[in-house]
Amino acid sequence: REFETLRVTAPREHVLHVELHRPAKRNAMNAAFWREMVECFADVGRDPSVRAVVISGAGGTFTAGLDLVAMGGEVLAVEGEDTARRAWNLHAKIRQFQESFSVLEKCPKPVIVAVHGACIGAGEPGPVVGPGWGV
């Protein structure tokens, strides 16, 4: 399957390599990334031929985090008639973004994140948080 922000290859039998693939933007996370991570790992979870997944970043930076140029307006310009509605809409948007990382935790296959170079903001994987997520 082809993605705009991810390159998915199978370097060995039963191993899938998911590469954040926006090297010119230091693998900064844009709107396509948030959607594609969910789609990619939904596919991985259903694929019986995949037994392990390795995630890395193209180029010298794992990720620069949120692509502020591409996403700044979407994050900062939350719709709503009043503060409560804007807060509700912002919460829904954050939950949508969070799902891009939750899919790693929910993945029934072991996921190894090969962090190299800079890893900023949303890219920081943190500690082991579930059976399918490891650093």
Salt bridges, closest charged atoms under 4 A:
GLU13 OE2 - HIS14 NE2 3.36
GLU19 OE1 - ARG7 NH1 3.53
GLU39 OE1 - ARG1 NH2 3.06
GLU39 OE2 - ARG35 NE 3.65
ASP43 OD2 - ARG1 NH1 2.58
ASP43 OD1 - ARG46 NH2 2.84
ASP67 OD2 - ARG22 NH1 3.06
ASP82 OD2 - ARG85 NH1 2.34
GLU99 OE2 - LYS106 NZ 3.15
